[in-house]
């Protein structure tokens, strides 16, 4: 998981769910590089050794990730496609 430390605290606080073992990519990145504050794009660049420009980074950050085509297999899980209440 990436950036899950707050999520783990909230799960414990709100639902008393404690996760025992979880591999945190951001935590490993901190150990490997000494940089704690890094976005997912920087972490992906570090692991893949690819060149990520600022333009690509900005496009990913402002993209509407909810507007994506779904295969028929997964459409039923999305509430936008499975609206039986008649309310749009």
C-alpha positions in Angstrom: 0.0 0.0 0.0 1.0 3.6 -0.5 0.5 6.2 2.2 -1.5 4.0 4.4 -0.2 5.1 7.8 -3.2 7.4 8.5 -5.6 4.9 7.2 -4.3 2.3 9.6 -4.7 4.8 12.5 -8.3 5.6 11.5 -9.2 1.9 11.2 -7.9 1.3 14.6 -9.5 4.3 16.1 -12.9 4.1 14.4 -13.4 0.3 14.0 -10.8 -1.2 16.4 -9.3 -3.1 13.4 -5.6 -3.6 13.8 -3.5 -4.6 10.8 -0.6 -6.7 11.8 1.6 -6.9 8.7 1.4 -4.5 5.8 4.1 -3.6 3.3 4.2 0.1 3.0 5.8 1.3 -0.2 6.2 4.9 1.1 7.9 3.6 4.3 10.3 1.4 2.3 11.1 4.4 0.0 11.9 6.4 3.2 14.3 3.7 4.4 15.9 3.4 0.9 16.4 7.1 0.2 16.0 9.0 3.4 13.2 11.1 1.9 10.0 11.0 3.9 7.7 13.3 1.9 7.4 11.9 -1.6 4.4 11.6 -3.9 3.4 8.4 -5.5 4.8 9.6 -8.8 8.3 10.1 -7.3 8.1 6.6 -5.6 7.0 5.0 -8.9 9.9 6.8 -10.7 12.3 5.5 -8.1 11.2 1.9 -8.5 10.8 1.9 -12.3 13.8 4.1 -13.1 11.6 5.9 -15.6 11.7 9.6 -16.5 8.6 11.4 -15.2 8.2 15.0 -16.3 6.3 17.6 -14.3 3.6 17.7 -17.1 2.9 14.0 -16.7 2.9 14.4 -12.9 0.4 17.3 -13.1 -1.9 15.4 -15.5 -2.1 12.5 -13.1 -2.8 14.7 -10.1 -5.7 16.6 -11.7 -7.2 13.7 -13.7 -10.7 12.6 -12.9 -10.0 9.0 -12.0 -13.7 8.3 -11.5 -14.4 8.9 -15.2 -13.1 5.7 -16.7 -14.7 3.0 -18.9 -15.7 -0.1 -17.0 -15.9 -3.5 -18.5 -19.4 -5.1 -18.3 -18.0 -7.5 -15.7 -17.3 -4.6 -13.3 -20.2 -2.2 -14.2 -22.6 -3.8 -11.8 -20.3 -3.0 -8.8 -20.3 0.7 -9.7 -23.3 2.6 -8.2 -23.4 4.9 -11.2 -24.4 1.9 -13.4 -26.4 0.0 -10.7 -28.9 2.7 -9.7 -32.2 0.9 -9.1 -33.7 3.7 -7.0 -34.6 5.8 -10.1 -32.7 8.8 -8.7 -30.1 10.0 -11.1 
